[in-house]
Amino acid sequence: MTSALVGLMLGSSALSAESWTLKASDKTLKINGKLLDPLNVSGIASVNGSGLIFACDELHHGVQAGRLDWKNGEVTVEDSEFSLAADTKKELDLESAAADPEHHRYYTCGSCSVSRKKGKESPDRQWLFRVDADAKTGALLADKVVKVSLRDAMNTDAFLHEHMDKSAAELGIDVEGLAFKEGRLWFGLRSPNVNGWGFVVAAQADALLAKKAVIWQRFELPLGEDLGIRDIAPVKGGFLLIAGPTGARHGSAPQAESSSESVAKAAPATKDEETVAKPALAAKGEETVAKPALAAKGGETVAKPALAAKGGETVAKPALAAKGKETVAKAAPAAKGKETVARAASAAKGGETVAKAAEEKKPASKQEVEAKPAAEVKPVFSLFFWPGDTSRPTLIGELQQPPADKEAKGAHGKPEALLVLNETAEKMDVAVFSDGATNGAPVLYEVARKGRTEGPIRK
């Protein structure tokens, strides 16, 4: 289990997978026909185990319907897009889908997020849709489409309003999961993640679609640092959740190229009008050493070392030079009541003073493993079971990430769409579709129940 999964576990021990087993199935799910947005499968739902819809975030006006033949392992999709909002100027950014089997209804909604490139509000991303299906044929009914503003409804809640219309880096709202259960719509939020806590919010479906006053119930789940809900699906006794990176910090942390030094992902802090990176601490023997990040200064890379306590004396430890660049070490200012000693010899080089370490470098400890550049780090996507109350979610296991299509960004698909194909008291068959992979590259899993461990998260 990675540290990101453990994250900030408040109140009790880390999540346990002892109650569940997750195994990739030998079965496959073939897609017949052409998905209109084959690299952006973000949501999928079925009202009766045969008819289904795909929500793809770059379809402009609606969803794509299809038929599921689970016994033969096939999904057949229709040739055209079913329009939910013909007057849309840009894509609806539909990230999720849910089904109400009793009333033969589907729900889907936009992310309510700001645009990732420009950080601006996009009105077309705010909509929540409901569409009925024919009880016999499963066909979607064009005259039974209802559209309301999910953004307006969420803005009536103080917490959701506080996080609305902000980027993920600013802890903004990003809805990526949707489920229907017991008359309520449950929205899984990819963002925000606040101090290791992810969020699911729920409200009565009929009140939302009728534009009536709603009471939002918020559930805070200890998923771990920078992890959010990528999809949510109802099952007996609760929900299955896919958790993955929020995207708030992806690729943002500067990295060193030394093979023996680790780099802390530090948050910027203002000090005397200068931005100073405050890195996390790494244990080194009996001495606590802060590993600095790199700060850009003009066209020159400058290492800003933190202070290390050693025998009551404060010592500034410079970082190593980045490969292919010249690194200038700047000693941190002296701490109050202590003496700051720069353990570096000065050497003139081309009119520029370069700090060189005087002491012999100590061997790296286990905590000083080199941090890989963000582009090389494979994110983790995991499956959880959550009872749908104040109980702690249970980690089931890590999900596979199929290779990304050559036209997609990144090397791996991102598991984002969850469909429960079959469920008994002992096990479930589920399909997971991945954004960025051709036709979602569905992977089938067998999830076995072994009972569950429960305990309150917060009072």
C-alpha positions as a Markdown table, in Angstrom:
| # | Residue | x | y | z |
|---|---|---|---|---|
| 1 | Met | 0.0 | 0.0 | 0.0 |
| 2 | Thr | 1.4 | 3.4 | -0.9 |
| 3 | Ser | 1.7 | 6.3 | 1.5 |
| 4 | Ala | -0.8 | 8.2 | -0.6 |
| 5 | Leu | -3.4 | 5.6 | 0.1 |
| 6 | Val | -2.8 | 5.6 | 3.8 |
| 7 | Gly | -2.7 | 9.4 | 3.8 |
| 8 | Leu | -4.1 | 11.1 | 6.8 |
| 9 | Met | -5.8 | 8.5 | 8.9 |
| 10 | Leu | -7.5 | 10.3 | 11.7 |
| 11 | Gly | -9.0 | 8.6 | 14.7 |
| 12 | Ser | -7.9 | 5.0 | 14.1 |
| 13 | Ser | -5.7 | 2.6 | 12.2 |
| 14 | Ala | -5.2 | 2.5 | 8.4 |
| 15 | Leu | -7.8 | 1.1 | 6.1 |
| 16 | Ser | -8.0 | -2.7 | 6.0 |
| 17 | Ala | -8.6 | -5.0 | 3.0 |
| 18 | Glu | -9.0 | -8.1 | 5.1 |
| 19 | Ser | -12.8 | -8.2 | 4.6 |
| 20 | Trp | -12.7 | -8.3 | 0.8 |
| 21 | Thr | -10.8 | -9.9 | -2.1 |
| 22 | Leu | -10.3 | -8.4 | -5.6 |
| 23 | Lys | -9.4 | -10.5 | -8.5 |
| 24 | Ala | -9.2 | -9.7 | -12.2 |
| 25 | Ser | -11.6 | -11.9 | -14.1 |
| 26 | Asp | -10.8 | -14.1 | -17.1 |
| 27 | Lys | -13.9 | -12.8 | -18.7 |
| 28 | Thr | -13.9 | -9.9 | -21.2 |
| 29 | Leu | -16.4 | -7.3 | -22.3 |
| 30 | Lys | -16.4 | -6.6 | -26.0 |
| 31 | Ile | -17.6 | -3.3 | -27.4 |
| 32 | Asn | -19.7 | -3.7 | -30.6 |
| 33 | Gly | -20.2 | -0.6 | -32.7 |
| 34 | Lys | -18.4 | 2.7 | -32.4 |
| 35 | Leu | -18.2 | 4.8 | -29.2 |
| 36 | Leu | -18.5 | 8.4 | -30.3 |
| 37 | Asp | -16.0 | 9.6 | -27.7 |
| 38 | Pro | -13.8 | 6.4 | -27.3 |
| 39 | Leu | -11.1 | 8.0 | -25.2 |
| 40 | Asn | -13.2 | 9.7 | -22.6 |
| 41 | Val | -15.5 | 7.2 | -21.0 |
| 42 | Ser | -16.3 | 8.8 | -17.6 |
| 43 | Gly | -19.6 | 7.2 | -16.5 |
| 44 | Ile | -21.8 | 4.2 | -17.2 |
| 45 | Ala | -25.1 | 3.0 | -15.8 |
| 46 | Ser | -27.8 | 0.4 | -16.5 |
| 47 | Val | -31.4 | 0.4 | -15.4 |
| 48 | Asn | -32.2 | -3.3 | -15.9 |
| 49 | Gly | -29.0 | -5.1 | -16.7 |
| 50 | Ser | -29.5 | -4.8 | -20.4 |
| 51 | Gly | -30.1 | -1.2 | -21.5 |
| 52 | Leu | -27.3 | 1.2 | -20.5 |
| 53 | Ile | -25.9 | 4.7 | -21.2 |
| 54 | Phe | -22.3 | 6.0 | -21.5 |
| 55 | Ala | -21.4 | 9.4 | -20.2 |
| 56 | Cys | -18.4 | 10.8 | -22.1 |
| 57 | Asp | -17.0 | 14.2 | -21.0 |
| 58 | Glu | -16.4 | 15.5 | -24.6 |
| 59 | Leu | -19.7 | 14.6 | -26.2 |
| 60 | His | -21.3 | 17.9 | -26.9 |
| 61 | His | -25.0 | 17.4 | -26.3 |
| 62 | Gly | -25.8 | 14.2 | -24.5 |
| 63 | Val | -25.0 | 10.5 | -23.9 |
| 64 | Gln | -24.6 | 7.4 | -26.0 |
| 65 | Ala | -27.1 | 4.5 | -25.3 |
| 66 | Gly | -26.4 | 0.8 | -25.8 |
| 67 | Arg | -27.3 | -2.7 | -24.9 |
| 68 | Leu | -25.5 | -5.0 | -22.4 |
| 69 | Asp | -25.3 | -8.8 | -22.9 |
| 70 | Trp | -23.4 | -9.8 | -19.8 |
| 71 | Lys | -23.7 | -13.6 | -20.4 |
| 72 | Asn | -22.0 | -13.3 | -23.7 |
| 73 | Gly | -19.6 | -10.5 | -22.6 |
| 74 | Glu | -20.8 | -7.9 | -25.1 |
| 75 | Val | -21.9 | -4.3 | -25.2 |
| 76 | Thr | -23.5 | -3.0 | -28.4 |
| 77 | Val | -23.7 | 0.8 | -28.7 |
| 78 | Glu | -26.0 | 2.9 | -30.8 |
| 79 | Asp | -24.7 | 4.9 | -33.8 |
| 80 | Ser | -25.8 | 8.3 | -32.7 |
| 81 | Glu | -25.7 | 10.6 | -29.6 |
| 82 | Phe | -28.9 | 11.0 | -27.6 |
| 83 | Ser | -29.3 | 14.7 | -27.1 |
| 84 | Leu | -30.0 | 16.1 | -23.7 |
| 85 | Ala | -29.3 | 19.7 | -24.4 |
| 86 | Ala | -29.2 | 20.6 | -28.1 |
| 87 | Asp | -28.5 | 24.3 | -27.4 |
| 88 | Thr | -25.1 | 23.5 | -25.7 |
| 89 | Lys | -22.3 | 25.7 | -27.0 |
| 90 | Lys | -19.5 | 23.6 | -25.6 |
| 91 | Glu | -19.4 | 20.0 | -24.3 |
| 92 | Leu | -21.5 | 19.2 | -21.2 |
| 93 | Asp | -18.5 | 17.6 | -19.5 |
| 94 | Leu | -20.6 | 14.7 | -18.3 |
| 95 | Glu | -18.4 | 12.8 | -15.9 |
| 96 | Ser | -20.9 | 10.4 | -14.3 |
| 97 | Ala | -24.1 | 8.4 | -14.7 |
| 98 | Ala | -26.6 | 6.7 | -12.4 |
| 99 | Ala | -29.7 | 4.6 | -12.8 |
| 100 | Asp | -33.1 | 4.3 | -10.9 |
| 101 | Pro | -34.2 | 0.8 | -11.9 |
| 102 | Glu | -37.6 | 1.0 | -10.2 |
| 103 | His | -38.7 | 4.0 | -12.3 |
| 104 | His | -36.6 | 3.2 | -15.4 |
| 105 | Arg | -34.7 | 6.4 | -15.2 |
| 106 | Tyr | -31.1 | 7.6 | -15.8 |
| 107 | Tyr | -29.3 | 10.5 | -14.2 |
| 108 | Thr | -26.1 | 12.2 | -15.4 |
| 109 | Cys | -24.4 | 15.5 | -14.6 |
| 110 | Gly | -21.6 | 17.8 | -15.5 |
| 111 | Ser | -18.6 | 18.3 | -13.3 |
| 112 | Cys | -19.5 | 21.8 | -12.1 |
| 113 | Ser | -15.8 | 22.5 | -12.3 |
| 114 | Val | -13.9 | 25.4 | -13.8 |
| 115 | Ser | -11.9 | 24.7 | -17.0 |
| 116 | Arg | -8.5 | 23.1 | -16.3 |
| 117 | Lys | -6.7 | 25.2 | -18.9 |
| 118 | Lys | -8.0 | 28.7 | -18.2 |
| 119 | Gly | -9.5 | 28.2 | -14.8 |
| 120 | Lys | -12.8 | 29.8 | -15.9 |
| 121 | Glu | -16.4 | 29.0 | -15.1 |
| 122 | Ser | -18.1 | 27.0 | -17.9 |
| 123 | Pro | -21.9 | 27.3 | -17.7 |
| 124 | Asp | -22.4 | 24.2 | -19.8 |
| 125 | Arg | -20.8 | 22.1 | -17.1 |
| 126 | Gln | -23.5 | 22.9 | -14.4 |
| 127 | Trp | -26.4 | 20.7 | -15.6 |
| 128 | Leu | -28.0 | 17.8 | -13.9 |
| 129 | Phe | -30.2 | 15.6 | -16.2 |
| 130 | Arg | -32.9 | 13.0 | -15.8 |
| 131 | Val | -34.1 | 11.0 | -18.7 |
| 132 | Asp | -36.7 | 8.2 | -18.6 |
| 133 | Ala | -36.3 | 4.9 | -20.6 |
| 134 | Asp | -39.1 | 2.8 | -22.1 |
| 135 | Ala | -39.9 | 0.0 | -19.6 |
| 136 | Lys | -40.1 | -2.7 | -22.3 |
| 137 | Thr | -37.5 | -1.7 | -24.9 |
| 138 | Gly | -35.1 | 0.3 | -22.7 |
| 139 | Ala | -35.0 | 3.1 | -25.4 |
| 140 | Leu | -34.4 | 6.6 | -24.0 |
| 141 | Leu | -37.4 | 8.9 | -24.3 |
| 142 | Ala | -36.7 | 12.3 | -25.8 |
| 143 | Asp | -39.8 | 13.8 | -24.3 |
| 144 | Lys | -38.9 | 12.8 | -20.8 |
| 145 | Val | -35.7 | 14.8 | -20.4 |
| 146 | Val | -35.5 | 17.1 | -17.4 |
| 147 | Lys | -32.6 | 19.6 | -16.9 |
| 148 | Val | -31.7 | 21.7 | -13.8 |
| 149 | Ser | -28.7 | 23.6 | -12.6 |
| 150 | Leu | -26.7 | 21.5 | -10.2 |
| 151 | Arg | -24.4 | 24.5 | -9.5 |
| 152 | Asp | -27.4 | 26.5 | -8.3 |
| 153 | Ala | -28.6 | 23.7 | -6.0 |
| 154 | Met | -25.1 | 23.1 | -4.6 |
| 155 | Asn | -24.6 | 26.9 | -4.0 |
| 156 | Thr | -27.4 | 26.7 | -1.4 |
| 157 | Asp | -25.1 | 24.7 | 0.9 |
| 158 | Ala | -22.4 | 26.8 | 2.7 |
| 159 | Phe | -19.6 | 24.2 | 2.3 |
| 160 | Leu | -20.3 | 23.6 | -1.4 |
| 161 | His | -20.7 | 27.3 | -2.1 |
| 162 | Glu | -17.3 | 28.0 | -0.5 |
| 163 | His | -15.6 | 25.6 | -2.9 |
| 164 | Met | -17.6 | 26.4 | -6.1 |
| 165 | Asp | -16.0 | 28.0 | -9.1 |
| 166 | Lys | -12.4 | 27.3 | -8.0 |
| 167 | Ser | -9.7 | 25.2 | -9.5 |
| 168 | Ala | -8.6 | 21.9 | -8.0 |
| 169 | Ala | -5.5 | 23.6 | -6.7 |
| 170 | Glu | -7.8 | 26.0 | -4.9 |
| 171 | Leu | -9.9 | 23.1 | -3.5 |
| 172 | Gly | -12.6 | 23.7 | -6.0 |
| 173 | Ile | -15.7 | 21.5 | -6.7 |
| 174 | Asp | -15.3 | 18.7 | -9.3 |
| 175 | Val | -18.1 | 16.2 | -9.5 |
| 176 | Glu | -17.1 | 12.8 | -11.0 |
| 177 | Gly | -19.2 | 10.2 | -9.4 |
| 178 | Leu | -23.0 | 9.8 | -9.3 |
| 179 | Ala | -25.2 | 7.1 | -7.8 |
| 180 | Phe | -29.0 | 6.7 | -7.1 |
| 181 | Lys | -30.1 | 4.9 | -4.0 |
| 182 | Glu | -33.1 | 5.1 | -1.8 |
| 183 | Gly | -34.6 | 8.2 | -3.5 |
| 184 | Arg | -31.4 | 10.2 | -3.2 |
| 185 | Leu | -28.6 | 11.2 | -5.6 |
| 186 | Trp | -25.1 | 10.7 | -4.2 |
| 187 | Phe | -22.4 | 12.8 | -5.8 |
| 188 | Gly | -18.8 | 11.7 | -5.5 |
| 189 | Leu | -16.4 | 14.6 | -5.5 |
| 190 | Arg | -13.0 | 14.3 | -7.1 |
| 191 | Ser | -12.2 | 17.6 | -5.6 |
| 192 | Pro | -11.8 | 19.0 | -3.0 |
| 193 | Asn | -9.6 | 16.9 | -0.8 |
| 194 | Val | -9.1 | 18.7 | 2.5 |
| 195 | Asn | -6.3 | 17.4 | 4.7 |
| 196 | Gly | -6.7 | 13.8 | 3.4 |
| 197 | Trp | -10.5 | 13.8 | 3.5 |
| 198 | Gly | -12.6 | 13.2 | 0.4 |
| 199 | Phe | -16.3 | 14.0 | 0.1 |
| 200 | Val | -19.6 | 12.5 | -0.9 |
| 201 | Val | -22.7 | 14.7 | -0.8 |
| 202 | Ala | -26.3 | 13.5 | -1.1 |
| 203 | Ala | -29.7 | 15.1 | -1.6 |
| 204 | Gln | -33.3 | 14.0 | -2.5 |
| 205 | Ala | -33.5 | 13.4 | -6.3 |
| 206 | Asp | -37.1 | 14.6 | -6.7 |
| 207 | Ala | -36.4 | 17.8 | -4.9 |
| 208 | Leu | -33.4 | 18.5 | -7.0 |
| 209 | Leu | -35.1 | 17.9 | -10.3 |
| 210 | Ala | -38.2 | 19.9 | -9.1 |
| 211 | Lys | -35.9 | 22.9 | -8.2 |
| 212 | Lys | -37.2 | 22.7 | -4.6 |
| 213 | Ala | -35.2 | 23.5 | -1.5 |
| 214 | Val | -32.9 | 20.7 | -0.7 |
| 215 | Ile | -30.9 | 19.6 | 2.4 |
| 216 | Trp | -27.5 | 18.5 | 1.5 |
| 217 | Gln | -25.8 | 15.7 | 3.6 |
| 218 | Arg | -22.1 | 15.7 | 3.5 |
| 219 | Phe | -19.9 | 12.6 | 4.2 |
| 220 | Glu | -16.2 | 13.0 | 4.9 |
| 221 | Leu | -14.1 | 10.0 | 4.0 |
| 222 | Pro | -10.5 | 9.5 | 5.0 |
| 223 | Leu | -9.2 | 8.5 | 1.6 |
| 224 | Gly | -5.7 | 9.9 | 1.9 |
| 225 | Glu | -3.8 | 12.9 | 0.8 |
| 226 | Asp | -4.8 | 14.3 | -2.7 |
| 227 | Leu | -7.3 | 11.5 | -3.4 |
| 228 | Gly | -10.8 | 12.0 | -4.5 |
| 229 | Ile | -13.9 | 10.1 | -5.7 |
| 230 | Arg | -13.7 | 9.1 | -9.4 |
| 231 | Asp | -16.9 | 7.0 | -9.4 |
| 232 | Ile | -19.5 | 5.6 | -7.0 |
| 233 | Ala | -22.0 | 2.7 | -7.6 |
| 234 | Pro | -24.7 | 1.4 | -5.3 |
| 235 | Val | -24.4 | -2.2 | -4.0 |
| 236 | Lys | -26.1 | -4.2 | -1.2 |
| 237 | Gly | -25.3 | -2.6 | 2.1 |
| 238 | Gly | -23.5 | 0.5 | 0.7 |
| 239 | Phe | -21.5 | 1.7 | -2.3 |
| 240 | Leu | -18.4 | 0.8 | -4.3 |
| 241 | Leu | -16.0 | 3.8 | -4.8 |
| 242 | Ile | -13.2 | 4.4 | -7.1 |
| 243 | Ala | -10.6 | 6.7 | -5.6 |
| 244 | Gly | -7.8 | 8.4 | -7.6 |
| 245 | Pro | -5.8 | 11.6 | -7.7 |
| 246 | Thr | -7.6 | 14.9 | -7.6 |
| 247 | Gly | -5.2 | 16.4 | -10.1 |
| 248 | Ala | -4.6 | 19.4 | -7.9 |
| 249 | Arg | -0.8 | 18.9 | -7.7 |
| 250 | His | -0.1 | 16.7 | -10.6 |
| 251 | Gly | 3.2 | 17.7 | -12.2 |
| 252 | Ser | 3.6 | 20.8 | -10.0 |
| 253 | Ala | 6.4 | 19.8 | -7.7 |
| 254 | Pro | 10.0 | 20.6 | -8.8 |
| 255 | Gln | 12.4 | 17.7 | -8.7 |
| 256 | Ala | 16.1 | 17.3 | -8.2 |
| 257 | Glu | 18.1 | 15.0 | -10.5 |
| 258 | Ser | 20.6 | 13.8 | -8.0 |
| 259 | Ser | 20.6 | 10.0 | -7.4 |
| 260 | Ser | 21.1 | 10.2 | -3.7 |
| 261 | Glu | 18.9 | 13.1 | -2.5 |
| 262 | Ser | 15.1 | 13.2 | -2.0 |
| 263 | Val | 13.1 | 16.3 | -2.8 |
| 264 | Ala | 10.2 | 17.4 | -0.6 |
| 265 | Lys | 7.0 | 18.6 | -2.2 |
| 266 | Ala | 6.8 | 21.8 | -0.3 |
| 267 | Ala | 4.0 | 24.3 | -0.1 |
| 268 | Pro | 5.1 | 27.9 | -0.7 |
| 269 | Ala | 5.2 | 30.3 | 2.2 |
| 270 | Thr | 5.7 | 34.1 | 2.1 |
| 271 | Lys | 8.6 | 35.4 | 4.1 |
| 272 | Asp | 9.7 | 39.0 | 3.9 |
| 273 | Glu | 8.1 | 39.2 | 0.4 |
| 274 | Glu | 10.2 | 36.2 | -0.8 |
| 275 | Thr | 8.6 | 32.8 | -1.5 |
| 276 | Val | 10.4 | 30.1 | 0.5 |
| 277 | Ala | 9.7 | 26.4 | 0.1 |
| 278 | Lys | 9.0 | 24.7 | 3.3 |
| 279 | Pro | 9.9 | 21.0 | 2.8 |
| 280 | Ala | 8.8 | 18.1 | 4.9 |
| 281 | Leu | 11.3 | 16.6 | 7.3 |
| 282 | Ala | 13.2 | 13.4 | 6.6 |
| 283 | Ala | 14.8 | 11.3 | 9.4 |
| 284 | Lys | 18.5 | 10.8 | 9.1 |
| 285 | Gly | 20.0 | 8.9 | 12.0 |
| 286 | Glu | 19.5 | 11.0 | 15.0 |
| 287 | Glu | 19.6 | 14.2 | 13.0 |
| 288 | Thr | 16.5 | 15.7 | 11.4 |
| 289 | Val | 17.3 | 17.0 | 7.9 |
| 290 | Ala | 14.9 | 19.0 | 5.8 |
| 291 | Lys | 15.2 | 18.2 | 2.1 |
| 292 | Pro | 14.7 | 21.3 | 0.0 |
| 293 | Ala | 12.9 | 21.7 | -3.3 |
| 294 | Leu | 14.4 | 23.8 | -6.1 |
| 295 | Ala | 13.4 | 27.3 | -6.7 |
| 296 | Ala | 13.7 | 29.1 | -10.1 |
| 297 | Lys | 15.5 | 32.4 | -10.1 |
| 298 | Gly | 15.7 | 34.0 | -13.5 |
| 299 | Gly | 17.3 | 31.4 | -15.8 |
| 300 | Glu | 19.3 | 30.0 | -12.9 |
| 301 | Thr | 18.3 | 27.1 | -10.6 |
| 302 | Val | 18.7 | 28.0 | -6.9 |
| 303 | Ala | 18.6 | 25.4 | -4.2 |
| 304 | Lys | 17.1 | 26.9 | -1.0 |
| 305 | Pro | 18.3 | 24.6 | 1.9 |
| 306 | Ala | 16.4 | 24.3 | 5.1 |
| 307 | Leu | 18.1 | 24.3 | 8.5 |
| 308 | Ala | 19.3 | 21.2 | 10.3 |
| 309 | Ala | 19.7 | 21.0 | 14.0 |
| 310 | Lys | 23.0 | 19.6 | 15.1 |
| 311 | Gly | 24.4 | 19.9 | 18.6 |
| 312 | Gly | 22.5 | 23.1 | 19.3 |
| 313 | Glu | 24.0 | 24.7 | 16.2 |
| 314 | Thr | 22.0 | 25.5 | 13.1 |
| 315 | Val | 23.6 | 24.4 | 9.9 |
| 316 | Ala | 22.5 | 25.3 | 6.4 |
| 317 | Lys | 22.9 | 22.2 | 4.2 |
| 318 | Pro | 23.0 | 23.0 | 0.4 |
| 319 | Ala | 21.5 | 20.7 | -2.1 |
| 320 | Leu | 23.4 | 19.2 | -5.0 |
| 321 | Ala | 23.5 | 20.8 | -8.4 |
| 322 | Ala | 20.9 | 19.7 | -10.8 |
| 323 | Lys | 22.2 | 17.9 | -13.9 |
| 324 | Gly | 23.0 | 20.1 | -16.8 |
| 325 | Lys | 22.6 | 23.3 | -14.7 |
| 326 | Glu | 24.6 | 25.3 | -12.2 |
| 327 | Thr | 23.1 | 25.3 | -8.7 |
| 328 | Val | 23.8 | 28.1 | -6.3 |
| 329 | Ala | 23.3 | 27.3 | -2.6 |
| 330 | Lys | 21.8 | 30.0 | -0.4 |
| 331 | Ala | 22.1 | 29.6 | 3.3 |
| 332 | Ala | 18.9 | 30.1 | 5.2 |
| 333 | Pro | 18.8 | 33.1 | 7.7 |
| 334 | Ala | 20.0 | 32.5 | 11.2 |
| 335 | Ala | 17.4 | 31.3 | 13.7 |
| 336 | Lys | 16.8 | 33.5 | 16.7 |
| 337 | Gly | 19.2 | 32.8 | 19.5 |
| 338 | Lys | 21.3 | 30.4 | 17.3 |
| 339 | Glu | 24.3 | 30.7 | 15.1 |
| 340 | Thr | 24.0 | 29.9 | 11.4 |
| 341 | Val | 27.1 | 28.3 | 10.0 |
| 342 | Ala | 27.3 | 27.8 | 6.2 |
| 343 | Arg | 29.3 | 24.6 | 5.7 |
| 344 | Ala | 30.4 | 25.5 | 2.2 |
| 345 | Ala | 33.6 | 26.7 | 0.7 |
| 346 | Ser | 33.4 | 29.6 | -1.8 |
| 347 | Ala | 35.1 | 29.3 | -5.1 |
| 348 | Ala | 35.1 | 31.9 | -7.9 |
| 349 | Lys | 33.9 | 30.7 | -11.2 |
| 350 | Gly | 33.4 | 33.1 | -14.1 |
| 351 | Gly | 32.8 | 36.0 | -11.6 |
| 352 | Glu | 30.1 | 34.0 | -9.8 |
| 353 | Thr | 30.5 | 32.5 | -6.3 |
| 354 | Val | 29.5 | 28.8 | -6.2 |
| 355 | Ala | 28.9 | 27.1 | -2.9 |
| 356 | Lys | 30.6 | 23.7 | -2.6 |
| 357 | Ala | 29.9 | 21.3 | 0.2 |
| 358 | Ala | 32.9 | 20.9 | 2.5 |
| 359 | Glu | 31.9 | 17.8 | 4.4 |
| 360 | Glu | 31.9 | 14.3 | 3.0 |
| 361 | Lys | 28.4 | 13.3 | 2.0 |
| 362 | Lys | 26.8 | 10.7 | 4.2 |
| 363 | Pro | 25.2 | 7.6 | 2.7 |
| 364 | Ala | 21.6 | 8.1 | 2.0 |
| 365 | Ser | 19.1 | 6.5 | 4.4 |
| 366 | Lys | 16.0 | 4.7 | 3.4 |
| 367 | Gln | 14.0 | 7.9 | 3.9 |
| 368 | Glu | 16.3 | 9.7 | 1.4 |
| 369 | Val | 15.1 | 7.8 | -1.7 |
| 370 | Glu | 15.1 | 9.9 | -4.9 |
| 371 | Ala | 11.7 | 11.3 | -5.8 |
| 372 | Lys | 10.8 | 10.5 | -9.3 |
| 373 | Pro | 9.7 | 13.3 | -11.6 |
| 374 | Ala | 6.0 | 13.7 | -11.7 |
| 375 | Ala | 5.7 | 12.6 | -15.3 |
| 376 | Glu | 7.2 | 9.2 | -14.3 |
| 377 | Val | 5.0 | 8.5 | -11.3 |
| 378 | Lys | 2.1 | 6.2 | -12.0 |
| 379 | Pro | -0.9 | 7.4 | -10.1 |
| 380 | Val | -2.8 | 4.9 | -7.9 |
| 381 | Phe | -6.5 | 4.1 | -8.4 |
| 382 | Ser | -8.2 | 1.9 | -5.9 |
| 383 | Leu | -11.6 | 0.3 | -5.2 |
| 384 | Phe | -13.3 | 0.9 | -1.8 |
| 385 | Phe | -16.4 | -0.3 | -0.1 |
| 386 | Trp | -18.3 | 2.3 | 1.9 |
| 387 | Pro | -21.5 | 1.6 | 3.9 |
| 388 | Gly | -22.9 | 5.0 | 3.0 |
| 389 | Asp | -22.9 | 6.4 | 6.6 |
| 390 | Thr | -20.4 | 7.6 | 9.1 |
| 391 | Ser | -18.4 | 4.4 | 8.9 |
| 392 | Arg | -14.9 | 4.3 | 7.5 |
| 393 | Pro | -14.6 | 3.0 | 3.9 |
| 394 | Thr | -12.7 | -0.2 | 3.4 |
| 395 | Leu | -10.0 | -0.6 | 0.9 |
| 396 | Ile | -10.7 | -3.6 | -1.4 |
| 397 | Gly | -7.7 | -3.3 | -3.7 |
| 398 | Glu | -5.8 | -1.5 | -6.4 |
| 399 | Leu | -7.2 | -1.3 | -9.9 |
| 400 | Gln | -5.4 | -2.1 | -13.1 |
| 401 | Gln | -4.5 | 0.8 | -15.5 |
| 402 | Pro | -4.6 | -0.3 | -19.1 |
| 403 | Pro | -2.3 | 1.3 | -21.6 |
| 404 | Ala | -3.5 | 4.6 | -22.9 |
| 405 | Asp | -4.4 | 5.2 | -26.5 |
| 406 | Lys | -1.6 | 6.7 | -28.5 |
| 407 | Glu | -3.7 | 9.8 | -29.0 |
| 408 | Ala | -4.3 | 10.3 | -25.3 |
| 409 | Lys | -2.1 | 12.0 | -22.8 |
| 410 | Gly | -0.1 | 9.9 | -20.4 |
| 411 | Ala | 1.0 | 6.2 | -20.6 |
| 412 | His | -1.9 | 4.7 | -18.7 |
| 413 | Gly | -5.7 | 4.9 | -18.7 |
| 414 | Lys | -7.4 | 6.3 | -15.6 |
| 415 | Pro | -10.1 | 4.1 | -14.1 |
| 416 | Glu | -13.2 | 6.3 | -13.9 |
| 417 | Ala | -16.4 | 4.4 | -14.7 |
| 418 | Leu | -17.8 | 1.6 | -12.6 |
| 419 | Leu | -20.6 | -0.8 | -13.6 |
| 420 | Val | -21.9 | -3.6 | -11.4 |
| 421 | Leu | -22.7 | -6.5 | -13.7 |
| 422 | Asn | -23.9 | -9.1 | -11.2 |
| 423 | Glu | -24.3 | -9.2 | -7.5 |
| 424 | Thr | -25.0 | -12.0 | -5.0 |
| 425 | Ala | -24.6 | -12.2 | -1.2 |
| 426 | Glu | -21.1 | -13.5 | -1.6 |
| 427 | Lys | -19.6 | -11.7 | -4.6 |
| 428 | Met | -19.9 | -9.1 | -7.3 |
| 429 | Asp | -18.8 | -9.0 | -10.9 |
| 430 | Val | -17.9 | -5.4 | -11.9 |
| 431 | Ala | -16.6 | -3.7 | -15.0 |
| 432 | Val | -14.2 | -0.7 | -14.8 |
| 433 | Phe | -13.7 | 1.6 | -17.8 |
| 434 | Ser | -10.7 | 3.8 | -18.0 |
| 435 | Asp | -10.5 | 7.4 | -19.4 |
| 436 | Gly | -7.8 | 7.7 | -22.0 |
| 437 | Ala | -7.9 | 4.1 | -23.0 |
| 438 | Thr | -9.4 | 2.9 | -26.3 |
| 439 | Asn | -13.2 | 2.3 | -25.8 |
| 440 | Gly | -12.5 | 2.5 | -22.1 |
| 441 | Ala | -10.6 | -0.8 | -22.2 |
| 442 | Pro | -13.0 | -2.4 | -19.7 |
| 443 | Val | -11.4 | -4.7 | -17.1 |
| 444 | Leu | -13.7 | -7.1 | -15.3 |
| 445 | Tyr | -13.2 | -8.0 | -11.6 |
| 446 | Glu | -14.6 | -10.5 | -9.1 |
| 447 | Val | -15.1 | -8.8 | -5.8 |
| 448 | Ala | -15.7 | -11.3 | -2.9 |
| 449 | Arg | -17.4 | -10.3 | 0.3 |
| 450 | Lys | -16.0 | -11.5 | 3.6 |
| 451 | Gly | -18.0 | -9.3 | 5.9 |
| 452 | Arg | -16.9 | -5.8 | 6.8 |
| 453 | Thr | -15.2 | -3.9 | 9.6 |
| 454 | Glu | -17.0 | -0.8 | 10.7 |
| 455 | Gly | -16.3 | 2.1 | 13.0 |
| 456 | Pro | -17.3 | 5.7 | 13.3 |
| 457 | Ile | -15.1 | 8.2 | 11.5 |
| 458 | Arg | -16.2 | 11.3 | 13.3 |
| 459 | Lys | -18.7 | 12.1 | 16.0 |
